[in-house]
Amino acid sequence: MTAMQAGVPSTGLEGASTKLAHWYAACTCARHEKQVSRQLQDRRIECFLPLYRSLRHWKDRRKELELPLFPGYIFVHIACEDRLRILQVPSVVRFVGFNGQPTALENSEVEQLRNGILNGVLAEPHPYLKLGNRVRVKHGPLAGAEGILIRKKDTYRVVLSVELLMRSVAVEVQAADLE
């Protein structure tokens, strides 16, 4: 687990603004997510960049890469008033939102995903799903997370969606951990 995945540095926000902090999704330039994450950590801004491992094949070699689960996005935990600090980071384009205002993500969505990644849950990108058999994870690092159940060969997967981004990730779970 890399420090980039964990997004562990302190928020850098003191006083009353910490109470108003929420998770926001910031759009980045293509393939600049890791660079933005490093710059945010250097500025002591709490961020979260979920990564997954992918084995890529070329004619002459194979390589395992760490790629963002949500290409083009990084999650930041800030008070809305501090959004200018994020927009000043090179390669940050804008916040996800409506009518020019950033929209806060559900804290539970980000925290459950973050907790799962920190505890070694294997996740990979999945096409966005809105319909299907909804389940809740009862046990493990993703306890309380709700998603859509799918089967892949002999394993169960739960597709967790971030509604605001309209993006999903699939995580493998045991059947006994679901309700």
C-alpha positions in Angstrom: 0.0 0.0 0.0 1.5 3.3 -1.0 1.1 6.5 0.8 -0.6 7.9 -2.3 -3.4 5.3 -2.0 -3.9 6.1 1.6 -4.0 9.9 1.3 -2.9 10.0 4.9 -1.4 13.4 5.4 -3.1 15.9 7.7 -5.7 18.2 6.3 -3.8 21.4 6.9 -7.1 22.9 7.9 -7.3 24.2 11.4 -10.1 25.7 13.5 -13.7 26.0 12.5 -13.2 25.1 8.8 -12.3 21.5 9.8 -15.9 21.0 11.1 -17.3 22.0 7.6 -14.9 19.8 5.6 -16.5 17.5 3.1 -15.2 15.2 0.3 -15.2 16.8 -3.1 -14.1 15.4 -6.5 -11.6 17.5 -8.4 -11.1 16.9 -12.1 -7.5 16.7 -13.3 -5.8 16.8 -16.6 -5.5 13.4 -18.3 -3.0 11.1 -16.6 -2.0 13.7 -14.0 -3.8 12.2 -11.0 -0.6 10.9 -9.2 1.2 14.2 -9.8 -1.7 16.2 -8.4 -1.9 13.8 -5.4 1.8 14.4 -4.6 1.4 18.2 -4.9 -1.7 18.1 -2.6 0.2 16.1 0.0 3.1 18.5 -0.2 0.7 21.3 0.6 -0.7 19.2 3.5 -4.2 18.9 2.0 -6.0 15.7 2.7 -6.6 13.8 -0.5 -7.5 10.3 -1.7 -6.4 8.7 -5.0 -7.7 5.1 -5.2 -5.4 3.0 -7.3 -5.5 -0.5 -8.7 -2.9 -2.8 -10.2 -3.2 -3.8 -13.8 -0.9 -6.1 -15.8 -0.2 -4.7 -19.2 1.3 -6.6 -22.1 3.4 -5.2 -24.9 5.2 -7.1 -27.7 8.5 -7.2 -25.8 7.5 -7.1 -22.1 4.9 -7.2 -19.4 4.5 -4.6 -16.7 2.3 -4.2 -13.7 1.0 -0.6 -13.4 -0.8 1.2 -10.7 -3.7 3.1 -12.3 -6.4 5.4 -10.9 -9.8 3.7 -10.2 -11.4 6.9 -11.3 -9.3 8.3 -14.2 -9.3 12.1 -14.3 -10.5 12.5 -10.7 -9.0 12.9 -7.2 -10.9 13.2 -4.0 -10.1 16.1 -1.6 -11.3 16.6 2.0 -11.7 20.4 2.4 -14.1 23.1 3.5 -15.9 24.6 0.5 -14.2 28.0 1.3 -10.8 26.4 0.7 -11.4 25.3 -2.9 -9.1 28.0 -4.3 -6.2 26.2 -2.7 -7.0 23.1 -4.8 -7.6 25.0 -8.0 -4.2 26.7 -7.7 -2.5 23.3 -8.0 -1.2 22.8 -11.6 -3.2 20.2 -13.5 -6.4 20.6 -11.4 -9.0 21.8 -13.9 -12.2 22.2 -11.8 -14.5 20.6 -9.2 -17.4 18.4 -10.0 -20.5 20.3 -9.3 -23.6 22.1 -10.6 -24.0 25.7 -11.7 -20.4 26.5 -11.0 -20.5 25.3 -7.4 -18.7 22.2 -6.2 -21.0 19.5 -4.9 -19.9 17.5 -1.9 -19.8 13.7 -2.2 -21.5 11.5 0.4 -18.9 11.0 3.1 -19.9 7.4 3.5 -19.2 6.6 -0.2 -15.7 7.9 0.0 -14.9 6.7 3.5 -16.1 3.1 2.7 -14.0 3.0 -0.5 -11.0 4.5 1.3 -11.3 2.0 4.2 -11.6 -0.9 1.8 -8.5 0.2 -0.2 -6.5 0.8 2.9 -7.4 -2.7 4.1 -6.3 -4.5 0.9 -9.7 -4.9 -0.8 -9.0 -5.6 -4.5 -11.0 -3.2 -6.6 -11.1 -2.5 -10.3 -13.0 -0.1 -12.6 -16.4 -1.3 -13.8 -19.0 0.2 -16.1 -21.5 2.4 -14.2 -24.5 0.4 -13.0 -27.7 1.9 -11.6 -30.0 -1.2 -11.8 -29.6 -4.6 -10.3 -29.9 -6.6 -7.1 -28.9 -4.2 -4.3 -27.0 -5.7 -1.4 -25.2 -4.5 1.7 -21.9 -5.7 2.9 -22.2 -7.0 6.5 -18.6 -7.8 7.4 -15.1 -6.8 6.5 -13.5 -3.5 5.5 -16.5 -2.5 3.4 -19.0 -3.1 6.1 -22.1 -1.0 5.5 -21.3 -0.3 1.8 -24.2 -0.8 -0.5 -23.9 -1.8 -4.1 -25.2 -4.1 -6.9 -24.4 -7.8 -6.9 -22.9 -9.5 -9.9 -21.3 -12.8 -10.4 -18.0 -13.4 -12.3 -17.3 -17.1 -12.8 -17.5 -18.6 -9.2 -17.0 -15.3 -7.3 -19.3 -12.7 -6.1 -18.6 -9.0 -6.8 -20.3 -5.9 -5.5 -20.3 -2.9 -7.8 -20.0 0.3 -5.7 -21.0 3.5 -7.5 -20.1 7.1 -6.9 -23.3 8.7 -8.0 -22.0 12.2 -8.5 -19.2 10.9 -10.9 -21.4 8.2 -12.5 -18.5 5.8 -12.1 -18.3 2.4 -10.5 -15.8 0.0 -9.1 -16.2 -3.8 -8.6 -14.8 -5.5 -5.4 -14.8 -9.2 -4.7 -16.6 -10.3 -1.6 -17.6 -13.6 0.1 -21.3 -14.6 -0.2 -21.5 -14.9 3.6 -20.6 -11.2 4.0 -23.6 -10.0 2.1 -27.3 -9.3 3.0 
